[in-house]
Amino acid sequence: LQSSLPCLEQAINTGLSTGNNEFALVNASYYQGVSLASGKPLGPLVDEMNEYATQMFNLNQNFIYTLNLPLRQFTLNMLGKSADPVKLVGEVMDEGNLLNLAEENGYSSLRGVVYKYRMWLEVFFGEYERAVETAELNKNVDKDNMGRFPTVVNHAFYYGLSALVLARRQGRSKWDDTIKRTMAQ
């Protein structure tokens, strides 16, 4: 993952220098997600995210700006900057407002991104029952994710992981179908 970061930075710079702001800032969003996944320290990453968010806003890239909000709030939550670590609520966004926006405008991809990062938080903070509920809300992620294969893979992984933990706690029979379905993907 880390080896792709220079390529993404080059794509951002090329897009900005040629006036293709949408291309540049979509790649900025990918860059932020890959930086997070590859272990970049969260403090400096938040600073970069805020810089890219300002560019997205100033260059009228409103949709990519909005799609990027859950990633930014997730990162802040991981830094302890939310009253409830498993809810995407804080200085960047409120998940309820963003889910309402997604519903009102038919933005299934936005809904999927909110649920993806909320589920990650629920798993990371040991809220497995909530993670399974969120996974069920996002069960059409394979249709709603704008072709983002990693989103589908992560959904299956964290959904299956949560089901495995719950199977150990509550008995396997209740979770057997979910475990088999997620492992088959």
Contacts in CASP RR format, 6 or more apart in sequence:
PFRMAT RR
TARGET T0000
AUTHOR 0000-0000-0000
METHOD contacts of the structure
MODEL  1
LQSSLPCLEQAINTGLSTGNNEFALVNASYYQGVSLASGKPLGPLVDEMN
EYATQMFNLNQNFIYTLNLPLRQFTLNMLGKSADPVKLVGEVMDEGNLLN
LAEENGYSSLRGVVYKYRMWLEVFFGEYERAVETAELNKNVDKDNMGRFP
TVVNHAFYYGLSALVLARRQGRSKWDDTIKRTMAQ
1 34 0 8 1.000
1 37 0 8 1.000
1 38 0 8 1.000
2 38 0 8 1.000
4 34 0 8 1.000
5 31 0 8 1.000
5 34 0 8 1.000
5 35 0 8 1.000
5 38 0 8 1.000
8 27 0 8 1.000
8 28 0 8 1.000
8 30 0 8 1.000
8 31 0 8 1.000
8 34 0 8 1.000
9 31 0 8 1.000
11 23 0 8 1.000
11 24 0 8 1.000
11 27 0 8 1.000
12 24 0 8 1.000
12 25 0 8 1.000
12 27 0 8 1.000
12 28 0 8 1.000
12 31 0 8 1.000
13 24 0 8 1.000
14 20 0 8 1.000
14 23 0 8 1.000
14 24 0 8 1.000
15 21 0 8 1.000
15 23 0 8 1.000
15 24 0 8 1.000
15 27 0 8 1.000
16 24 0 8 1.000
16 55 0 8 1.000
21 59 0 8 1.000
21 60 0 8 1.000
21 61 0 8 1.000
22 61 0 8 1.000
22 64 0 8 1.000
25 52 0 8 1.000
25 55 0 8 1.000
25 56 0 8 1.000
25 59 0 8 1.000
25 61 0 8 1.000
25 64 0 8 1.000
25 65 0 8 1.000
26 64 0 8 1.000
28 52 0 8 1.000
28 55 0 8 1.000
28 56 0 8 1.000
28 64 0 8 1.000
29 52 0 8 1.000
29 64 0 8 1.000
29 67 0 8 1.000
29 68 0 8 1.000
29 71 0 8 1.000
31 52 0 8 1.000
32 45 0 8 1.000
32 48 0 8 1.000
32 49 0 8 1.000
32 52 0 8 1.000
32 68 0 8 1.000
32 71 0 8 1.000
32 72 0 8 1.000
33 71 0 8 1.000
35 45 0 8 1.000
35 48 0 8 1.000
36 42 0 8 1.000
36 45 0 8 1.000
36 71 0 8 1.000
36 74 0 8 1.000
36 75 0 8 1.000
42 75 0 8 1.000
42 78 0 8 1.000
42 79 0 8 1.000
43 79 0 8 1.000
45 75 0 8 1.000
46 72 0 8 1.000
46 75 0 8 1.000
46 76 0 8 1.000
46 79 0 8 1.000
49 68 0 8 1.000
49 71 0 8 1.000
49 72 0 8 1.000
49 75 0 8 1.000
50 72 0 8 1.000
52 68 0 8 1.000
53 65 0 8 1.000
53 68 0 8 1.000
53 72 0 8 1.000
55 61 0 8 1.000
56 62 0 8 1.000
56 64 0 8 1.000
56 65 0 8 1.000
56 68 0 8 1.000
57 65 0 8 1.000
66 98 0 8 1.000
66 101 0 8 1.000
66 110 0 8 1.000
67 109 0 8 1.000
67 110 0 8 1.000
67 113 0 8 1.000
69 92 0 8 1.000
69 93 0 8 1.000
69 98 0 8 1.000
70 88 0 8 1.000
70 93 0 8 1.000
70 95 0 8 1.000
70 98 0 8 1.000
70 113 0 8 1.000
70 114 0 8 1.000
70 116 0 8 1.000
70 117 0 8 1.000
70 118 0 8 1.000
71 113 0 8 1.000
71 117 0 8 1.000
72 92 0 8 1.000
72 93 0 8 1.000
73 82 0 8 1.000
73 88 0 8 1.000
73 89 0 8 1.000
73 90 0 8 1.000
73 91 0 8 1.000
73 92 0 8 1.000
73 93 0 8 1.000
73 95 0 8 1.000
73 117 0 8 1.000
74 88 0 8 1.000
74 117 0 8 1.000
74 120 0 8 1.000
74 121 0 8 1.000
76 82 0 8 1.000
76 90 0 8 1.000
76 91 0 8 1.000
76 92 0 8 1.000
77 85 0 8 1.000
77 86 0 8 1.000
77 87 0 8 1.000
77 88 0 8 1.000
77 90 0 8 1.000
77 121 0 8 1.000
78 121 0 8 1.000
78 124 0 8 1.000
81 90 0 8 1.000
81 91 0 8 1.000
82 88 0 8 1.000
82 89 0 8 1.000
82 90 0 8 1.000
83 89 0 8 1.000
83 90 0 8 1.000
85 121 0 8 1.000
85 125 0 8 1.000
86 118 0 8 1.000
86 121 0 8 1.000
86 122 0 8 1.000
86 125 0 8 1.000
86 127 0 8 1.000
86 130 0 8 1.000
87 95 0 8 1.000
87 118 0 8 1.000
87 121 0 8 1.000
88 94 0 8 1.000
88 95 0 8 1.000
88 98 0 8 1.000
88 114 0 8 1.000
88 117 0 8 1.000
88 118 0 8 1.000
88 121 0 8 1.000
89 95 0 8 1.000
89 96 0 8 1.000
95 114 0 8 1.000
95 118 0 8 1.000
98 110 0 8 1.000
98 114 0 8 1.000
99 111 0 8 1.000
99 114 0 8 1.000
101 107 0 8 1.000
101 110 0 8 1.000
102 108 0 8 1.000
102 110 0 8 1.000
102 111 0 8 1.000
102 112 0 8 1.000
102 114 0 8 1.000
103 111 0 8 1.000
108 140 0 8 1.000
108 143 0 8 1.000
108 144 0 8 1.000
109 144 0 8 1.000
109 145 0 8 1.000
109 146 0 8 1.000
111 138 0 8 1.000
111 144 0 8 1.000
112 138 0 8 1.000
112 141 0 8 1.000
112 144 0 8 1.000
112 145 0 8 1.000
112 151 0 8 1.000
113 151 0 8 1.000
115 134 0 8 1.000
115 135 0 8 1.000
115 137 0 8 1.000
115 138 0 8 1.000
115 141 0 8 1.000
116 138 0 8 1.000
116 141 0 8 1.000
116 151 0 8 1.000
116 154 0 8 1.000
116 155 0 8 1.000
118 134 0 8 1.000
119 131 0 8 1.000
119 134 0 8 1.000
119 135 0 8 1.000
119 138 0 8 1.000
119 155 0 8 1.000
119 158 0 8 1.000
119 159 0 8 1.000
119 162 0 8 1.000
120 154 0 8 1.000
120 158 0 8 1.000
121 127 0 8 1.000
122 128 0 8 1.000
122 130 0 8 1.000
122 131 0 8 1.000
122 134 0 8 1.000
122 162 0 8 1.000
123 131 0 8 1.000
123 158 0 8 1.000
123 161 0 8 1.000
123 162 0 8 1.000
126 165 0 8 1.000
128 162 0 8 1.000
128 165 0 8 1.000
128 166 0 8 1.000
128 169 0 8 1.000
129 166 0 8 1.000
131 158 0 8 1.000
131 159 0 8 1.000
131 162 0 8 1.000
132 159 0 8 1.000
132 162 0 8 1.000
132 163 0 8 1.000
132 166 0 8 1.000
132 178 0 8 1.000
135 155 0 8 1.000
135 158 0 8 1.000
135 159 0 8 1.000
135 160 0 8 1.000
135 162 0 8 1.000
138 144 0 8 1.000
138 155 0 8 1.000
141 151 0 8 1.000
141 152 0 8 1.000
141 155 0 8 1.000
142 152 0 8 1.000
145 151 0 8 1.000
145 152 0 8 1.000
152 185 0 8 1.000
153 185 0 8 1.000
156 182 0 8 1.000
156 185 0 8 1.000
157 182 0 8 1.000
159 178 0 8 1.000
159 182 0 8 1.000
160 178 0 8 1.000
160 179 0 8 1.000
160 182 0 8 1.000
160 183 0 8 1.000
163 175 0 8 1.000
163 178 0 8 1.000
163 179 0 8 1.000
163 182 0 8 1.000
164 175 0 8 1.000
164 179 0 8 1.000
166 174 0 8 1.000
166 175 0 8 1.000
167 174 0 8 1.000
167 175 0 8 1.000
167 176 0 8 1.000
167 179 0 8 1.000
172 179 0 8 1.000
END
